[in-house]
Amino acid sequence: MANPLALIIQREYLERVKRKSFIITTILTPILMIAIMAAPTLFLLLGKSEKKTVTVVDGTKEIGPLLQSNDEIEFKISGATADELRMDENNEAILVIADNAIEDPKRSITLLSRTSIPMMIDTYITGQLENAIEEVRLNQYNIPDIKEILKETEADVSMTTIRIDKEEEKETSSELSYFMSLAMDMLLYMFILIYGQMVMTSIIEEKTNRVLEIVVSSVKPFKLMLGKIAGIGLVAVTQILIWGLLIAVAASVAAPFLTPDNLGADAAPELTGAVAQLTDPSFLISLFVYTLLFFIGGFLFYSSIYAAIGSAVSNVQDASQLSTIATLPIILAIVGSMTVLNDPDSSFAFWLSIIPFTSPMTMMARLPFGVATWEVLLSIGLLYASFIGMIWLCGKIYRIGIFMYGKKPTLMEIVKWARYK
């Protein structure tokens, strides 16, 4: 006779993997993520405004000639007064510069417009005025070649970052580590929340349909809960493995083009550091393995709580209120991770990545920056040990809750169920 636990895991897994929604989301999600990243640039291109003409009335006779036009705005100096220009409806924007604008630019410049001025155009006009006034003020000092002198003193610093606390010195990129941490943190948060609530919803549906009453006649409630958690967890792991494979293929295709020869000798250290990280197999493999381990641990830990909540209620509406118990720590972990990104090696970051309620998200935020192996192993060990304790506790609630129908139980009643032997 087949193992009932294996049958439950197989049923939960195959039922979801065979769905069209799983196949579609697995394929479309990476595409949607790329589209979301590309959307701001696309919107800027599509939403590019028509070229606007700004007629300049310059009381100083010095600022106007220094204003530089671009693709979106054209400055046109006029000898007419502001009142005369306002009478002509063809003048869509009038920049009035008073004769004391060089000494007091804050209260002596006005932009008159017949339509709303986009923020980017407003910022560009302001920047041009500031540059023009600064140039006029510099010229008043009568220092020969002052602009060239100032230009020669400008410094463009690019700093190379190398980790020396490792056995092998490696070039890194703080910017890349930051964005990778943010992306992985949000991805883990999304997965734990979605698949954890999937466990809860599945139990509620079967409880409502009275299917559980039939199933528990041949399977112990604890094994039933464990089977549901494992089966749905394997669905999530399958999705992560598929995405990991897609990323590996994309990285292998892009790697030949990300060599020092292709980047050029003048490539910024930040870029070379980012490429060094992205083309480091040991870094990528360890990151993927740790992501998988923390996801599995985090999912098992939180899904056991969701399973207990699902067993305790009779409908999704009641579950949405109790699910705050599981959702709040996840949200707090995300909020804490935002602080951790600013200082991944702080004591605050260490303790958040050790406490099981927050460790999956916090450690994901720290890993791209580099974390000592003993800290990672300690965090994983505590997370999985806590899962064993949590599933034992939630299993006691589950075995009582699946037979309870009618009114929503209070928190004290759920605590009482957990204390039953």
C-alpha positions in Angstrom: 0.0 0.0 0.0 1.3 3.4 -0.9 2.4 5.8 1.8 -0.6 8.2 2.5 1.8 11.2 3.0 3.4 10.6 -0.4 0.0 10.4 -2.0 -1.1 13.7 -0.5 2.1 15.4 -1.6 1.8 14.0 -5.1 -1.8 15.1 -5.4 -1.2 18.7 -4.1 1.8 19.0 -6.4 0.4 17.6 -9.6 -2.9 19.3 -9.2 -1.2 22.7 -9.3 1.7 22.1 -11.7 -0.7 20.8 -14.4 -2.8 24.0 -14.2 -2.5 26.4 -17.1 -2.2 29.3 -14.6 1.0 27.8 -13.2 2.5 27.4 -16.7 1.4 30.9 -17.7 2.7 32.6 -14.6 6.0 30.7 -14.7 6.6 32.0 -18.2 5.1 35.4 -18.0 6.4 36.5 -14.6 10.1 37.0 -15.8 8.7 38.8 -18.9 6.5 41.0 -16.7 9.5 41.8 -14.4 11.6 42.9 -17.4 8.7 44.9 -18.7 8.2 46.7 -15.4 11.9 47.6 -15.3 11.7 48.9 -18.9 8.4 50.6 -18.5 9.7 54.0 -17.1 12.0 54.4 -20.0 9.3 53.5 -22.5 6.8 55.9 -20.8 9.3 58.7 -21.0 9.8 58.1 -24.7 6.0 57.8 -25.4 5.1 60.7 -23.2 7.7 63.0 -24.6 6.1 66.5 -25.0 6.3 68.7 -28.0 9.0 71.3 -28.2 8.0 74.4 -26.3 9.1 77.9 -27.1 9.9 80.1 -24.2 10.1 83.8 -25.0 12.7 85.5 -22.8 12.4 89.1 -21.5 15.8 89.8 -20.1 16.2 93.0 -18.0 19.9 92.2 -17.3 20.8 91.7 -21.0 23.3 89.1 -19.7 21.4 86.0 -18.6 19.2 85.4 -21.7 22.1 84.8 -24.2 23.5 82.2 -21.9 20.4 80.0 -21.8 20.8 76.9 -23.9 18.0 75.3 -25.8 17.5 71.5 -26.1 15.2 69.0 -27.9 12.2 69.9 -25.6 12.6 73.7 -25.1 13.7 76.6 -27.2 14.7 80.0 -25.7 13.8 83.0 -27.8 15.0 86.4 -26.7 12.6 89.3 -27.3 12.9 93.0 -27.0 9.2 93.5 -26.2 7.8 94.0 -22.7 6.1 91.2 -20.8 2.7 93.0 -21.1 3.1 93.3 -24.9 4.0 89.6 -25.2 1.0 88.6 -23.0 -1.4 90.2 -25.5 -0.2 87.8 -28.2 -1.7 84.3 -27.7 1.0 82.7 -29.8 3.4 83.3 -26.9 2.8 80.1 -24.9 5.5 80.7 -22.3 7.2 84.0 -21.2 10.3 84.0 -19.0 10.6 87.5 -17.3 14.0 88.2 -15.9 14.1 91.5 -13.8 17.2 93.7 -14.0 18.3 92.7 -10.4 18.1 89.0 -11.1 21.9 88.5 -10.8 21.9 90.0 -7.3 18.5 88.6 -6.1 17.5 85.6 -8.3 14.9 84.2 -5.9 12.4 87.1 -6.2 13.2 88.5 -9.6 12.4 85.8 -12.2 8.9 84.8 -13.3 7.6 82.2 -15.8 4.3 83.0 -17.4 2.6 80.1 -19.2 -0.7 79.5 -20.9 -0.5 75.8 -20.2 0.8 73.6 -17.4 4.6 73.3 -17.3 5.9 69.7 -17.0 8.2 69.1 -14.1 11.2 68.1 -16.2 10.9 71.3 -18.3 10.5 73.4 -15.1 13.6 71.8 -13.7 15.6 72.3 -17.0 14.7 76.0 -17.1 15.7 76.5 -13.4 19.0 74.7 -14.1 19.8 76.9 -17.1 19.0 80.0 -15.1 21.3 78.9 -12.2 24.1 78.1 -14.6 23.7 81.4 -16.4 23.7 83.5 -13.2 26.7 81.6 -11.8 28.6 82.3 -15.1 27.8 86.0 -15.0 28.9 86.2 -11.4 32.2 84.5 -12.2 32.8 86.9 -15.1 32.4 89.8 -12.7 35.6 88.8 -10.9 37.6 89.5 -14.1 39.9 86.5 -13.6 41.3 85.4 -16.9 40.3 81.8 -17.9 38.3 81.3 -14.7 36.0 78.8 -16.4 38.8 76.7 -17.7 40.5 76.8 -14.2 37.3 75.6 -12.5 36.8 72.9 -15.1 40.4 71.6 -14.5 39.7 71.4 -10.8 36.6 69.1 -11.3 37.1 65.5 -10.1 35.2 62.5 -11.3 35.9 59.8 -8.8 35.1 56.1 -9.5 36.1 53.8 -6.6 36.9 50.1 -6.9 35.5 47.9 -4.1 37.3 44.7 -3.2 36.4 42.4 -0.4 39.5 41.4 1.6 37.7 39.4 4.4 37.5 36.4 2.0 40.1 33.8 1.2 40.3 35.2 -2.3 40.1 39.0 -2.9 37.1 39.7 -5.2 35.9 42.9 -6.9 32.4 43.8 -6.0 29.7 46.5 -6.7 27.8 48.1 -3.9 25.1 49.3 -6.3 24.5 45.9 -7.8 24.5 44.2 -4.4 21.9 46.7 -3.2 19.5 46.2 -6.1 20.0 42.4 -6.0 19.2 42.4 -2.3 16.1 44.5 -2.9 14.9 42.3 -5.7 15.5 39.0 -3.9 13.9 40.3 -0.7 10.7 41.3 -2.5 10.7 38.0 -4.5 11.0 35.9 -1.3 8.3 38.0 0.4 6.0 37.5 -2.5 6.6 33.7 -2.7 6.1 33.1 1.0 3.0 35.2 1.2 1.3 33.8 -2.0 2.1 30.1 -1.4 1.5 30.3 2.3 -2.0 31.7 1.7 -2.5 29.0 -1.0 -2.1 26.4 1.8 -4.6 28.2 3.9 -7.1 28.6 1.1 -6.8 24.9 0.1 -7.6 23.8 3.6 -10.6 26.1 3.9 -12.0 24.9 0.6 -11.7 21.2 1.5 -13.1 21.9 5.0 -16.1 23.7 3.5 -16.7 20.9 1.0 -16.4 18.4 3.9 -13.7 16.5 2.0 -11.4 16.6 5.0 -13.8 14.6 7.1 -13.4 11.7 4.6 -9.6 12.1 4.2 -8.9 12.1 8.0 -10.6 8.8 8.3 -7.6 7.2 6.7 -4.8 9.7 7.3 -3.8 11.4 10.5 -4.5 15.1 10.6 -0.8 15.9 11.2 0.3 13.9 8.1 -2.5 15.6 6.1 -1.2 19.1 7.0 2.4 18.1 6.4 1.5 16.6 3.0 -0.4 19.8 1.9 2.5 22.0 3.0 5.1 19.8 1.2 3.1 19.5 -2.0 2.4 23.2 -2.4 6.0 24.0 -1.4 7.3 21.7 -4.2 5.2 23.7 -6.6 7.0 26.9 -5.5 10.4 25.2 -5.6 9.7 24.0 -9.2 8.9 27.5 -10.2 12.2 28.8 -8.6 14.2 26.1 -10.3 12.7 27.0 -13.7 13.5 30.7 -13.2 17.0 29.8 -12.0 17.6 27.8 -15.2 16.3 30.7 -17.3 18.7 33.1 -15.5 21.6 30.6 -15.9 20.9 30.4 -19.7 20.7 34.2 -20.0 23.9 34.6 -18.0 25.8 32.1 -20.2 24.7 33.9 -23.3 25.6 37.4 -21.9 28.9 36.3 -20.3 31.1 36.4 -23.5 30.0 40.0 -24.1 30.9 41.1 -20.6 34.7 40.7 -20.8 37.2 43.5 -20.0 38.0 43.7 -23.7 34.4 44.3 -24.7 33.9 46.8 -21.8 37.0 48.8 -22.7 39.8 50.2 -20.6 37.8 53.3 -19.7 34.9 51.3 -18.1 34.0 52.7 -14.7 35.1 50.6 -11.7 31.5 50.3 -10.6 30.6 48.6 -13.9 33.6 46.2 -13.9 32.8 45.4 -10.3 29.2 44.6 -11.2 30.3 42.4 -14.1 32.8 40.6 -11.9 30.0 39.7 -9.5 27.5 38.7 -12.3 30.1 36.5 -14.0 31.4 34.8 -10.8 30.0 31.2 -10.8 30.7 30.5 -7.2 28.9 33.7 -6.1 25.8 33.0 -8.3 25.6 29.3 -7.3 25.9 30.0 -3.6 23.4 32.8 -3.9 20.9 30.5 -5.7 21.4 27.6 -3.2 20.9 29.9 -0.2 17.9 31.5 -1.8 16.4 28.1 -2.2 17.2 27.0 1.4 15.8 30.2 2.9 12.7 30.0 0.8 12.0 26.4 1.8 12.6 27.2 5.4 10.6 30.4 5.4 7.8 28.7 3.5 7.6 25.7 5.8 7.7 28.0 8.9 5.0 30.4 7.8 2.8 27.9 5.9 2.4 25.8 9.1 0.9 29.0 10.7 -1.3 29.5 7.6 -2.4 25.9 7.8 -3.4 26.2 11.4 -5.4 29.4 10.6 -7.1 27.7 7.6 -8.2 24.8 9.8 -9.6 27.1 12.5 -12.0 29.0 10.3 -14.9 28.1 8.0 -14.5 30.7 5.3 -12.0 33.0 3.6 -13.5 36.2 5.2 -12.8 34.9 8.7 -9.3 33.7 7.7 -8.4 37.2 6.4 -8.6 38.6 9.9 -6.7 35.8 11.6 -4.0 35.7 8.8 -2.7 39.0 10.2 -0.9 36.8 12.8 1.2 35.3 10.0 1.4 38.4 7.7 2.5 41.0 10.2 5.9 39.4 11.0 6.6 39.1 7.3 5.8 42.7 6.7 8.0 43.7 9.7 10.8 41.6 8.2 10.5 43.5 4.9 10.5 46.9 6.8 13.6 45.7 8.8 15.3 44.6 5.6 15.1 48.2 4.2 17.2 49.3 7.2 19.5 46.4 6.8 20.3 47.4 3.2 22.0 50.5 4.5 24.3 48.6 6.9 24.3 44.8 6.2 26.9 44.1 8.8 25.3 45.9 11.8 24.3 44.1 15.0 20.7 44.9 14.2 21.0 43.2 10.8 22.7 40.1 12.5 19.9 39.6 15.0 17.1 40.1 12.4 18.8 37.4 10.2 18.9 35.0 13.2 15.4 35.3 14.5 13.3 32.8 12.5 10.3 35.1 12.0 12.5 37.6 10.1 15.6 35.6 9.1 14.4 34.5 5.5 13.8 38.1 4.3 16.7 39.7 6.2 19.3 37.2 5.2 18.2 37.5 1.6 18.9 41.3 1.9 22.4 40.6 3.3 23.6 37.7 1.1 24.5 39.7 -2.0 26.8 41.9 0.2 28.6 38.8 1.5 27.9 37.2 4.8 30.1 34.9 6.9 29.3 31.2 6.3 28.8 30.5 10.0 26.1 33.2 10.2 24.3 31.8 7.2 24.5 28.2 8.6 23.4 29.4 12.1 20.4 31.2 10.5 19.4 28.2 8.4 19.8 25.8 11.4 17.6 28.0 13.7 15.0 28.5 10.9 14.6 24.8 10.2 14.6 23.9 13.9 11.9 26.5 14.5 9.9 25.0 11.7 9.9 21.6 13.5 8.6 23.3 16.7 6.1 25.5 14.8 4.6 22.6 12.8 4.3 20.5 16.0 2.4 23.4 17.6 0.3 24.2 14.6 -0.4 20.5 14.1 -2.1 20.4 17.5 -4.4 23.3 16.4 -5.0 21.7 13.0 -6.2 18.4 14.4 -8.9 20.2 16.4 -9.7 23.0 14.0 -10.6 20.8 11.0 -13.5 19.4 12.9 -14.8 22.8 14.0 -17.6 24.5 12.1 -19.8 27.5 12.7 -18.6 30.6 14.5 -15.0 31.9 14.1 -12.9 30.8 17.1 -11.3 33.5 19.4 -7.6 33.7 19.8 -7.9 32.3 23.4 -9.8 29.3 22.0 -7.0 28.6 19.5 -4.4 28.9 22.3 -6.5 26.3 24.3 -6.5 23.9 21.3 -2.7 24.2 21.2 -2.5 23.2 24.8 -4.6 20.0 24.4 -2.5 16.8 24.7 
